[in-house]
Amino acid sequence: MACSVDDPDSVDEAIATVFAASGRLDGVAHNATSGRSPIPGHLADLSTVAFGDHVAVSRRGTYLAARAAPARRVALAPPVVVSSP
């Protein structure tokens, strides 16, 4: 399934789709990377646009997944959200 982790509706839809298919949600693995991730460079040379892209995918994506997951969870343990840096 496609999911744009910087789009709240896309994340909510992905979580809902998994829950509908399985009836449960035990955790979320966020492993998306920015399209700019494989481009080498120094932080000092990174534009604010490129930095914003990384933040949207890594940090905002993690937040959106963590926000969407509890509404669909069945298990009693706290949700686990794993994110790559």
C-alpha positions, 0 to 999 in steps of 0.5 A: 500500500502506498502511504505518504508519511508527511500527509495526515490523511494518507497515514490515517488511511494506511493505519485504517486499512491495516486495521480493517484487514487484520482487526488489530494493530500491535505496532507501527514501523516507520521506515520511510526516507526522504527522496533527498536522503541518498544525496550526500552533503554537509549539514551546513550546506543543506537548504531549508527546503531540503531540511524541511523535506527530511523533517517532514518524512522523519519527524512529522511522519513518526508523529503522524503514525504515533498519533493515528495508531492508538485510535485503532489499537486492540492490544493493551500494551502501549503502541510501539513506533519504530523510526529510522533516523 
